[in-house]
Amino acid sequence: MIRVVLPFHLQTLARCDREVALEVADSVTQRTVLDALEARYPMLKGTVREHVTLARRPRVRFFAAGEDVTHDSPDEELPRAVVTGDVPFMIIGAVAGG
């Protein structure tokens, strides 16, 4: 099971807890985790990634095992600690403004 931590606005939209557990059948990458998240919570489609291109939306960041993996390839394997469920994959809504 892969643990995923969601920001408050996505928790509210999905009506779920801060952390969700997902089954990922393939290799554990950003893409497969987000595919599993959107399959389980279809109301989140288009909130983290664009509908058509599946590109990450602006001001959304991804963290795995304490590292910012936002700009890594979406098909790159996530750290072992995330794969084993020891630490969560975190989706963070970045704050902008002044």
Secondary structure, 3 states (H helix, E strand, C coil): CEEEECCHHHHHHHCCCCEEEECCCCCCEHHHHHHHHHHHCHHHCCCCECCCCCCECCCEEEEECCEECCCCCCCCECCHHHHCCCCCEEEEECCCCC
